[in-house]
Amino acid sequence: MESRKYSVIVFDLGKVLLDFDYGILTAKLDKVENGLGEKFTDFYKQHRHEYRDFESARISEKEFLKRVLAALDHKVDAETFCQMFGDIFTPNEDVVSLLPIFKKKYTLILLSNTNDIHRRYGWQKYDFIKQFDHLVLSHEAGIVKPEEEIYKLVEDFTHKPAEEHLFIDDTSVNTDEAITLGWDAINFVGYANLVSELKNRAIL
């Protein structure tokens, strides 16, 4: 691969640093009442646009909870749902272990489409988050990947040229947009492939 200078490594969160499984949530809901998990799954499938609006703060947490709790026939309260909704993450330890290595040489940015319930009740507790120099979160920015403006927020913080940014994300439309904007990007498909891609760039 052609030699390229990197000064910033930008990570996605879900399915890269953290795996998540909504099956954990639906199983807990089914323990409250059989079939309640399926009601959540149906709500999620039928209201994906509303979920994306929640991630971009176009609808409030209060409104999101009002809609989802109604879909669950109010069989759980807001606090119980938030705890269940947040407790779906498992660290991808192999990828997480790379962060302190990168921290020595690069600015580390987290760029995530997420929401404040997942932050407060889920991923905020993991110590590896402290490795990042800055977090760009969709629900705080009011923008979601792959909208151009959210990538520009990263550059606003780093003050580095676009070409010095390397983005690691599991969703190809997000990495494709980064490349369009002049970044380099790796579509994450697994740890072994990631290591290979990083070695090709002389980062590992």
Secondary structure by P-SEA (a helix, b strand, c coil): ccbbbbcbbbbbcccccbbbbaaaaaaaaaaaccaaaaaaaaaaaacaaaaaaaaaccccaaaaaaaaaaaacccccaaaaaaaaacccccaaaaaaaaaaaaaccbbbbbbbccccccccccccccccccccccccccccccccccaaaaaaaaaaaccccccbbbbbccaaaaaaaaaacbbbbccccaaaaaaaaaaaccc
